Amino acid sequence: MALRIVASRPDPAVVTLPWSSPLEDWTNEYVVPLPRGLSRHVVRIVRLRERTYAVKETEEEIAFREYRLLRDLQRMGLPAVVPQGVVTGRTDGDGEVLPAALLTQHLQFSLPYRSLFSHGLTADNLPSLVDALVVLLVRLHLADFFWGDVSLSNVLFRRDAGGFAAYLVDAETGELKSSLSDNMREYDLTVATENVFAELLDLQASESLTDEVQAHEIIEMLAGRYHALWDELTAEEQFSADEMWRIEQRIERLNDLGFDVDELDIITDFDGDEIRIQPKVVELGHHRRELQALTGLNVEDAQARRLLNDIAAFTATLDLGREDRQLVANRWLNQVYEPIIHLVPSEGRGKLEPAEIFHEILVHRWYLSERAGHEIGIFETARDYIDSVLLTKPDEAVAASE
């Protein structure tokens, strides 16, 4: 049987991998020590030149289905790992057929939830982790995606201005629908609470999470926050004609959550005394798109919000309010952001991604200034943070295996 590789982004180096060996037998010549989550399949992380991939063994039909679904999610701009290709026609040295393999691009600076806890995450961080999972689930449901197996294990997390952003990593059970029913959404939410409950108990059993954490309270919080966010994004709102300001208020609340409004369905009664509105919410990323338009930086949404706030502070400090906003943003980029990031030595660049480093420097400045009783400069803060905090952190771009 001939080896066949179907790829959306052909990488000739993929051919050099030892496809005639089962994944579990691949050696450190190919496998790199990046943390990976739990999976029902054999999964290995490999590096080929400058690129890093996750390789998963599975059945051919399932591999192609997941590959195509991930491509659809990518085209829709949803947070999921990027598919690279499918390898079929594998046989070992004795001619025995081996499983097909799905390749996805490794998401830089991402970690499975178990690795986050081994890197110092505590019970205090659980609400942020739950929020990230909730936002991911809501975004997928807004796009009429039925997940079918919602869990922490099927997600990769990236740090996002002290919180987290979640990315779908396993779409094997997923399906894009023409319209997602409320029953299907509730089924996904039920599966999420059951799986997360079991995962929290497992963390406690392995002593990665304190026994003081009440797992049932966490899953109640998960369900509550899902319904609250879904209602905020989709619920109909009714008010009187002299309260038109509430339309703008609703849009601002949605923008604060990071979502854009594509259109509003506005209905008035016969006399025009009562008004009902229902927003059609589109892609999360309001702040990141604004920052990218101003500076070219492509970061997570909460990071973008933090950087936009610093640009605003920079504008006010230098009294640049009358200047063109894009010119001011580029001045901030050249005079503040890039020089700060260039201060990070090579041994610190695998700790956190640049936007998260900058966010942590801003937090560190607040602590230093409070302790000193006066404002500490950003560059002095950056040097102190790099020496006393950043260089003590574990690498998250390349980390030891679990």
Contacts in CASP RR format, 6 or more apart in sequence:
PFRMAT RR
TARGET T0000
AUTHOR 0000-0000-0000
METHOD contacts of the structure
MODEL  1
MALRIVASRPDPAVVTLPWSSPLEDWTNEYVVPLPRGLSRHVVRIVRLRE
RTYAVKETEEEIAFREYRLLRDLQRMGLPAVVPQGVVTGRTDGDGEVLPA
ALLTQHLQFSLPYRSLFSHGLTADNLPSLVDALVVLLVRLHLADFFWGDV
SLSNVLFRRDAGGFAAYLVDAETGELKSSLSDNMREYDLTVATENVFAEL
LDLQASESLTDEVQAHEIIEMLAGRYHALWDELTAEEQFSADEMWRIEQR
IERLNDLGFDVDELDIITDFDGDEIRIQPKVVELGHHRRELQALTGLNVE
DAQARRLLNDIAAFTATLDLGREDRQLVANRWLNQVYEPIIHLVPSEGRG
KLEPAEIFHEILVHRWYLSERAGHEIGIFETARDYIDSVLLTKPDEAVAA
SE
1 89 0 8 1.000
1 90 0 8 1.000
1 91 0 8 1.000
1 97 0 8 1.000
2 89 0 8 1.000
3 15 0 8 1.000
3 19 0 8 1.000
3 87 0 8 1.000
3 88 0 8 1.000
3 89 0 8 1.000
3 90 0 8 1.000
4 87 0 8 1.000
4 88 0 8 1.000
4 89 0 8 1.000
5 14 0 8 1.000
5 15 0 8 1.000
5 85 0 8 1.000
5 86 0 8 1.000
5 87 0 8 1.000
6 64 0 8 1.000
6 67 0 8 1.000
6 85 0 8 1.000
6 86 0 8 1.000
6 88 0 8 1.000
7 14 0 8 1.000
7 84 0 8 1.000
7 85 0 8 1.000
7 86 0 8 1.000
7 103 0 8 1.000
8 71 0 8 1.000
8 83 0 8 1.000
8 84 0 8 1.000
8 85 0 8 1.000
9 84 0 8 1.000
11 48 0 8 1.000
11 51 0 8 1.000
11 84 0 8 1.000
13 48 0 8 1.000
13 49 0 8 1.000
13 51 0 8 1.000
14 48 0 8 1.000
14 53 0 8 1.000
14 84 0 8 1.000
14 87 0 8 1.000
14 103 0 8 1.000
16 48 0 8 1.000
17 26 0 8 1.000
17 30 0 8 1.000
17 46 0 8 1.000
17 48 0 8 1.000
17 55 0 8 1.000
18 26 0 8 1.000
18 30 0 8 1.000
19 87 0 8 1.000
19 90 0 8 1.000
19 98 0 8 1.000
19 101 0 8 1.000
20 90 0 8 1.000
20 91 0 8 1.000
20 92 0 8 1.000
20 93 0 8 1.000
20 98 0 8 1.000
21 92 0 8 1.000
22 42 0 8 1.000
22 57 0 8 1.000
22 92 0 8 1.000
22 98 0 8 1.000
23 42 0 8 1.000
23 43 0 8 1.000
23 44 0 8 1.000
23 55 0 8 1.000
23 57 0 8 1.000
23 101 0 8 1.000
24 42 0 8 1.000
26 44 0 8 1.000
26 46 0 8 1.000
30 44 0 8 1.000
30 46 0 8 1.000
30 47 0 8 1.000
31 44 0 8 1.000
31 45 0 8 1.000
31 46 0 8 1.000
32 45 0 8 1.000
32 46 0 8 1.000
32 47 0 8 1.000
32 52 0 8 1.000
32 398 0 8 1.000
33 398 0 8 1.000
33 399 0 8 1.000
33 400 0 8 1.000
33 401 0 8 1.000
34 45 0 8 1.000
34 52 0 8 1.000
34 106 0 8 1.000
34 398 0 8 1.000
34 399 0 8 1.000
34 401 0 8 1.000
35 111 0 8 1.000
35 112 0 8 1.000
35 114 0 8 1.000
35 115 0 8 1.000
35 118 0 8 1.000
35 399 0 8 1.000
35 400 0 8 1.000
35 401 0 8 1.000
35 402 0 8 1.000
36 43 0 8 1.000
36 44 0 8 1.000
36 45 0 8 1.000
36 54 0 8 1.000
36 112 0 8 1.000
36 402 0 8 1.000
37 43 0 8 1.000
37 112 0 8 1.000
37 113 0 8 1.000
37 114 0 8 1.000
37 115 0 8 1.000
37 153 0 8 1.000
37 402 0 8 1.000
38 112 0 8 1.000
38 114 0 8 1.000
38 153 0 8 1.000
39 56 0 8 1.000
39 153 0 8 1.000
39 170 0 8 1.000
41 56 0 8 1.000
41 57 0 8 1.000
41 58 0 8 1.000
42 56 0 8 1.000
42 57 0 8 1.000
43 54 0 8 1.000
43 55 0 8 1.000
43 56 0 8 1.000
43 57 0 8 1.000
44 54 0 8 1.000
44 55 0 8 1.000
45 52 0 8 1.000
45 53 0 8 1.000
45 54 0 8 1.000
45 55 0 8 1.000
45 106 0 8 1.000
46 52 0 8 1.000
46 53 0 8 1.000
46 55 0 8 1.000
47 53 0 8 1.000
51 105 0 8 1.000
52 105 0 8 1.000
52 106 0 8 1.000
52 108 0 8 1.000
53 84 0 8 1.000
53 103 0 8 1.000
53 104 0 8 1.000
53 105 0 8 1.000
53 106 0 8 1.000
54 81 0 8 1.000
54 103 0 8 1.000
54 104 0 8 1.000
54 105 0 8 1.000
54 106 0 8 1.000
54 169 0 8 1.000
55 101 0 8 1.000
55 102 0 8 1.000
55 103 0 8 1.000
56 63 0 8 1.000
56 101 0 8 1.000
56 102 0 8 1.000
56 104 0 8 1.000
57 98 0 8 1.000
57 99 0 8 1.000
57 100 0 8 1.000
57 101 0 8 1.000
58 66 0 8 1.000
58 99 0 8 1.000
58 100 0 8 1.000
58 101 0 8 1.000
58 102 0 8 1.000
58 172 0 8 1.000
59 99 0 8 1.000
59 100 0 8 1.000
60 86 0 8 1.000
60 88 0 8 1.000
60 99 0 8 1.000
60 100 0 8 1.000
62 100 0 8 1.000
62 172 0 8 1.000
63 86 0 8 1.000
63 88 0 8 1.000
63 100 0 8 1.000
63 101 0 8 1.000
63 102 0 8 1.000
64 86 0 8 1.000
64 100 0 8 1.000
65 172 0 8 1.000
66 83 0 8 1.000
66 102 0 8 1.000
66 170 0 8 1.000
66 171 0 8 1.000
66 172 0 8 1.000
67 83 0 8 1.000
67 85 0 8 1.000
67 86 0 8 1.000
67 102 0 8 1.000
69 171 0 8 1.000
69 174 0 8 1.000
69 175 0 8 1.000
69 176 0 8 1.000
70 80 0 8 1.000
70 81 0 8 1.000
70 82 0 8 1.000
70 83 0 8 1.000
70 104 0 8 1.000
70 171 0 8 1.000
71 83 0 8 1.000
72 176 0 8 1.000
73 80 0 8 1.000
73 143 0 8 1.000
73 145 0 8 1.000
73 168 0 8 1.000
73 171 0 8 1.000
74 80 0 8 1.000
74 82 0 8 1.000
74 83 0 8 1.000
76 143 0 8 1.000
77 283 0 8 1.000
78 139 0 8 1.000
78 140 0 8 1.000
78 143 0 8 1.000
78 145 0 8 1.000
78 168 0 8 1.000
79 136 0 8 1.000
79 139 0 8 1.000
79 165 0 8 1.000
79 166 0 8 1.000
79 167 0 8 1.000
79 168 0 8 1.000
80 167 0 8 1.000
80 168 0 8 1.000
80 169 0 8 1.000
80 171 0 8 1.000
81 104 0 8 1.000
81 105 0 8 1.000
81 106 0 8 1.000
81 107 0 8 1.000
81 156 0 8 1.000
81 167 0 8 1.000
81 168 0 8 1.000
81 169 0 8 1.000
82 104 0 8 1.000
82 105 0 8 1.000
82 107 0 8 1.000
83 102 0 8 1.000
83 103 0 8 1.000
83 104 0 8 1.000
83 105 0 8 1.000
84 103 0 8 1.000
84 104 0 8 1.000
84 105 0 8 1.000
85 102 0 8 1.000
85 103 0 8 1.000
85 104 0 8 1.000
86 100 0 8 1.000
86 101 0 8 1.000
86 102 0 8 1.000
86 103 0 8 1.000
87 100 0 8 1.000
87 101 0 8 1.000
87 103 0 8 1.000
88 100 0 8 1.000
89 97 0 8 1.000
89 98 0 8 1.000
89 100 0 8 1.000
90 97 0 8 1.000
90 98 0 8 1.000
90 99 0 8 1.000
90 100 0 8 1.000
90 101 0 8 1.000
91 97 0 8 1.000
91 98 0 8 1.000
92 98 0 8 1.000
104 169 0 8 1.000
107 156 0 8 1.000
107 158 0 8 1.000
107 167 0 8 1.000
107 169 0 8 1.000
108 353 0 8 1.000
108 397 0 8 1.000
109 158 0 8 1.000
109 159 0 8 1.000
109 350 0 8 1.000
109 352 0 8 1.000
109 353 0 8 1.000
109 356 0 8 1.000
109 396 0 8 1.000
109 397 0 8 1.000
110 156 0 8 1.000
110 157 0 8 1.000
110 158 0 8 1.000
110 167 0 8 1.000
111 119 0 8 1.000
111 156 0 8 1.000
111 157 0 8 1.000
111 158 0 8 1.000
111 396 0 8 1.000
111 399 0 8 1.000
112 152 0 8 1.000
112 153 0 8 1.000
112 155 0 8 1.000
112 156 0 8 1.000
112 157 0 8 1.000
113 129 0 8 1.000
113 152 0 8 1.000
113 153 0 8 1.000
113 155 0 8 1.000
113 157 0 8 1.000
113 199 0 8 1.000
114 203 0 8 1.000
114 208 0 8 1.000
114 402 0 8 1.000
115 399 0 8 1.000
115 402 0 8 1.000
116 125 0 8 1.000
116 129 0 8 1.000
116 157 0 8 1.000
117 203 0 8 1.000
117 208 0 8 1.000
117 209 0 8 1.000
118 208 0 8 1.000
118 402 0 8 1.000
119 394 0 8 1.000
119 396 0 8 1.000
119 399 0 8 1.000
121 129 0 8 1.000
122 210 0 8 1.000
123 209 0 8 1.000
123 210 0 8 1.000
123 212 0 8 1.000
123 213 0 8 1.000
125 163 0 8 1.000
126 213 0 8 1.000
126 218 0 8 1.000
127 221 0 8 1.000
128 162 0 8 1.000
128 163 0 8 1.000
128 164 0 8 1.000
129 152 0 8 1.000
129 157 0 8 1.000
129 164 0 8 1.000
130 196 0 8 1.000
130 218 0 8 1.000
130 221 0 8 1.000
130 222 0 8 1.000
130 225 0 8 1.000
131 163 0 8 1.000
131 164 0 8 1.000
131 225 0 8 1.000
132 155 0 8 1.000
132 157 0 8 1.000
132 160 0 8 1.000
132 163 0 8 1.000
132 164 0 8 1.000
132 165 0 8 1.000
132 166 0 8 1.000
133 150 0 8 1.000
133 152 0 8 1.000
133 155 0 8 1.000
133 166 0 8 1.000
133 192 0 8 1.000
133 196 0 8 1.000
133 222 0 8 1.000
134 222 0 8 1.000
134 225 0 8 1.000
134 226 0 8 1.000
134 229 0 8 1.000
135 165 0 8 1.000
135 166 0 8 1.000
135 229 0 8 1.000
135 284 0 8 1.000
136 155 0 8 1.000
136 166 0 8 1.000
136 167 0 8 1.000
136 168 0 8 1.000
137 147 0 8 1.000
137 150 0 8 1.000
137 188 0 8 1.000
137 189 0 8 1.000
137 192 0 8 1.000
137 226 0 8 1.000
138 226 0 8 1.000
138 229 0 8 1.000
138 230 0 8 1.000
138 233 0 8 1.000
139 283 0 8 1.000
139 284 0 8 1.000
140 147 0 8 1.000
140 168 0 8 1.000
141 180 0 8 1.000
141 185 0 8 1.000
141 188 0 8 1.000
141 230 0 8 1.000
142 233 0 8 1.000
142 234 0 8 1.000
142 281 0 8 1.000
143 176 0 8 1.000
144 176 0 8 1.000
144 177 0 8 1.000
144 178 0 8 1.000
144 179 0 8 1.000
144 180 0 8 1.000
145 174 0 8 1.000
145 175 0 8 1.000
145 176 0 8 1.000
145 177 0 8 1.000
145 180 0 8 1.000
146 174 0 8 1.000
146 175 0 8 1.000
146 176 0 8 1.000
146 177 0 8 1.000
146 180 0 8 1.000
146 184 0 8 1.000
146 188 0 8 1.000
147 154 0 8 1.000
147 168 0 8 1.000
147 171 0 8 1.000
147 173 0 8 1.000
147 174 0 8 1.000
147 188 0 8 1.000
147 191 0 8 1.000
148 173 0 8 1.000
148 174 0 8 1.000
148 175 0 8 1.000
148 187 0 8 1.000
148 188 0 8 1.000
148 191 0 8 1.000
149 170 0 8 1.000
149 172 0 8 1.000
149 173 0 8 1.000
149 174 0 8 1.000
149 191 0 8 1.000
149 195 0 8 1.000
150 188 0 8 1.000
150 189 0 8 1.000
150 191 0 8 1.000
150 192 0 8 1.000
150 195 0 8 1.000
151 191 0 8 1.000
151 192 0 8 1.000
151 195 0 8 1.000
151 196 0 8 1.000
151 199 0 8 1.000
152 195 0 8 1.000
152 196 0 8 1.000
152 199 0 8 1.000
153 170 0 8 1.000
153 195 0 8 1.000
153 199 0 8 1.000
154 168 0 8 1.000
154 169 0 8 1.000
154 170 0 8 1.000
155 166 0 8 1.000
155 167 0 8 1.000
155 168 0 8 1.000
155 169 0 8 1.000
156 166 0 8 1.000
156 167 0 8 1.000
156 169 0 8 1.000
157 164 0 8 1.000
157 165 0 8 1.000
157 166 0 8 1.000
157 167 0 8 1.000
158 164 0 8 1.000
158 165 0 8 1.000
158 167 0 8 1.000
158 300 0 8 1.000
158 353 0 8 1.000
159 165 0 8 1.000
159 352 0 8 1.000
159 353 0 8 1.000
159 356 0 8 1.000
159 396 0 8 1.000
160 300 0 8 1.000
160 301 0 8 1.000
160 302 0 8 1.000
160 303 0 8 1.000
160 356 0 8 1.000
161 300 0 8 1.000
161 302 0 8 1.000
161 303 0 8 1.000
161 305 0 8 1.000
161 306 0 8 1.000
161 355 0 8 1.000
161 356 0 8 1.000
161 359 0 8 1.000
162 302 0 8 1.000
162 356 0 8 1.000
162 359 0 8 1.000
162 360 0 8 1.000
162 363 0 8 1.000
163 302 0 8 1.000
165 300 0 8 1.000
165 301 0 8 1.000
165 302 0 8 1.000
177 184 0 8 1.000
185 230 0 8 1.000
189 223 0 8 1.000
189 226 0 8 1.000
192 222 0 8 1.000
192 226 0 8 1.000
193 219 0 8 1.000
193 222 0 8 1.000
193 223 0 8 1.000
196 218 0 8 1.000
196 219 0 8 1.000
196 222 0 8 1.000
197 215 0 8 1.000
197 216 0 8 1.000
197 218 0 8 1.000
197 219 0 8 1.000
200 209 0 8 1.000
200 213 0 8 1.000
200 215 0 8 1.000
200 218 0 8 1.000
200 219 0 8 1.000
201 215 0 8 1.000
203 209 0 8 1.000
204 210 0 8 1.000
204 211 0 8 1.000
204 213 0 8 1.000
204 215 0 8 1.000
229 257 0 8 1.000
232 253 0 8 1.000
232 254 0 8 1.000
232 257 0 8 1.000
233 254 0 8 1.000
233 257 0 8 1.000
233 259 0 8 1.000
233 279 0 8 1.000
233 281 0 8 1.000
234 278 0 8 1.000
234 279 0 8 1.000
234 281 0 8 1.000
235 278 0 8 1.000
236 276 0 8 1.000
236 277 0 8 1.000
236 278 0 8 1.000
237 246 0 8 1.000
237 250 0 8 1.000
237 276 0 8 1.000
237 277 0 8 1.000
237 278 0 8 1.000
238 274 0 8 1.000
238 275 0 8 1.000
238 276 0 8 1.000
239 246 0 8 1.000
239 274 0 8 1.000
239 275 0 8 1.000
240 273 0 8 1.000
240 274 0 8 1.000
240 275 0 8 1.000
241 268 0 8 1.000
241 272 0 8 1.000
241 273 0 8 1.000
241 274 0 8 1.000
241 275 0 8 1.000
243 275 0 8 1.000
244 275 0 8 1.000
247 264 0 8 1.000
247 266 0 8 1.000
247 277 0 8 1.000
250 277 0 8 1.000
250 279 0 8 1.000
251 261 0 8 1.000
251 264 0 8 1.000
251 279 0 8 1.000
254 260 0 8 1.000
254 261 0 8 1.000
254 279 0 8 1.000
254 281 0 8 1.000
255 261 0 8 1.000
255 286 0 8 1.000
257 284 0 8 1.000
258 284 0 8 1.000
258 285 0 8 1.000
258 286 0 8 1.000
258 287 0 8 1.000
258 301 0 8 1.000
258 305 0 8 1.000
259 281 0 8 1.000
259 282 0 8 1.000
259 283 0 8 1.000
259 284 0 8 1.000
259 285 0 8 1.000
259 286 0 8 1.000
260 281 0 8 1.000
260 282 0 8 1.000
260 283 0 8 1.000
260 285 0 8 1.000
260 286 0 8 1.000
260 289 0 8 1.000
261 279 0 8 1.000
261 280 0 8 1.000
261 281 0 8 1.000
261 282 0 8 1.000
262 280 0 8 1.000
262 281 0 8 1.000
262 282 0 8 1.000
263 279 0 8 1.000
263 280 0 8 1.000
264 277 0 8 1.000
264 278 0 8 1.000
264 279 0 8 1.000
264 280 0 8 1.000
265 277 0 8 1.000
265 278 0 8 1.000
265 279 0 8 1.000
265 280 0 8 1.000
266 275 0 8 1.000
266 276 0 8 1.000
266 277 0 8 1.000
267 275 0 8 1.000
267 276 0 8 1.000
267 277 0 8 1.000
268 274 0 8 1.000
268 275 0 8 1.000
268 276 0 8 1.000
269 275 0 8 1.000
284 301 0 8 1.000
285 301 0 8 1.000
285 304 0 8 1.000
286 301 0 8 1.000
287 301 0 8 1.000
287 302 0 8 1.000
287 304 0 8 1.000
287 305 0 8 1.000
287 308 0 8 1.000
288 298 0 8 1.000
288 299 0 8 1.000
288 300 0 8 1.000
288 301 0 8 1.000
288 303 0 8 1.000
288 304 0 8 1.000
290 304 0 8 1.000
290 308 0 8 1.000
291 297 0 8 1.000
291 299 0 8 1.000
291 304 0 8 1.000
291 307 0 8 1.000
291 308 0 8 1.000
292 298 0 8 1.000
292 304 0 8 1.000
293 326 0 8 1.000
294 308 0 8 1.000
294 311 0 8 1.000
294 325 0 8 1.000
294 326 0 8 1.000
294 329 0 8 1.000
294 330 0 8 1.000
295 307 0 8 1.000
295 329 0 8 1.000
295 330 0 8 1.000
295 332 0 8 1.000
295 333 0 8 1.000
295 337 0 8 1.000
297 304 0 8 1.000
297 307 0 8 1.000
297 333 0 8 1.000
297 337 0 8 1.000
297 355 0 8 1.000
299 307 0 8 1.000
299 353 0 8 1.000
299 355 0 8 1.000
300 355 0 8 1.000
303 355 0 8 1.000
303 356 0 8 1.000
303 358 0 8 1.000
303 359 0 8 1.000
304 355 0 8 1.000
306 358 0 8 1.000
306 359 0 8 1.000
306 362 0 8 1.000
307 337 0 8 1.000
307 355 0 8 1.000
307 358 0 8 1.000
307 359 0 8 1.000
310 332 0 8 1.000
310 336 0 8 1.000
310 358 0 8 1.000
310 362 0 8 1.000
311 328 0 8 1.000
311 329 0 8 1.000
311 332 0 8 1.000
314 320 0 8 1.000
314 328 0 8 1.000
314 331 0 8 1.000
314 332 0 8 1.000
314 336 0 8 1.000
315 321 0 8 1.000
315 323 0 8 1.000
315 325 0 8 1.000
315 328 0 8 1.000
315 332 0 8 1.000
320 328 0 8 1.000
320 331 0 8 1.000
321 328 0 8 1.000
336 378 0 8 1.000
337 358 0 8 1.000
339 379 0 8 1.000
340 357 0 8 1.000
340 358 0 8 1.000
340 361 0 8 1.000
340 378 0 8 1.000
340 379 0 8 1.000
340 382 0 8 1.000
341 354 0 8 1.000
341 357 0 8 1.000
341 358 0 8 1.000
343 379 0 8 1.000
343 382 0 8 1.000
343 383 0 8 1.000
343 386 0 8 1.000
344 354 0 8 1.000
344 357 0 8 1.000
344 386 0 8 1.000
344 390 0 8 1.000
345 386 0 8 1.000
345 391 0 8 1.000
347 391 0 8 1.000
348 386 0 8 1.000
348 390 0 8 1.000
348 391 0 8 1.000
349 397 0 8 1.000
350 395 0 8 1.000
350 396 0 8 1.000
350 397 0 8 1.000
350 398 0 8 1.000
351 357 0 8 1.000
351 390 0 8 1.000
351 391 0 8 1.000
351 393 0 8 1.000
351 394 0 8 1.000
351 395 0 8 1.000
351 396 0 8 1.000
351 397 0 8 1.000
352 360 0 8 1.000
352 390 0 8 1.000
352 393 0 8 1.000
352 396 0 8 1.000
357 390 0 8 1.000
360 385 0 8 1.000
360 389 0 8 1.000
360 390 0 8 1.000
361 378 0 8 1.000
361 381 0 8 1.000
361 382 0 8 1.000
361 385 0 8 1.000
364 381 0 8 1.000
364 384 0 8 1.000
364 385 0 8 1.000
364 389 0 8 1.000
365 376 0 8 1.000
365 377 0 8 1.000
365 378 0 8 1.000
365 381 0 8 1.000
368 376 0 8 1.000
368 381 0 8 1.000
368 384 0 8 1.000
369 375 0 8 1.000
369 376 0 8 1.000
394 400 0 8 1.000
END
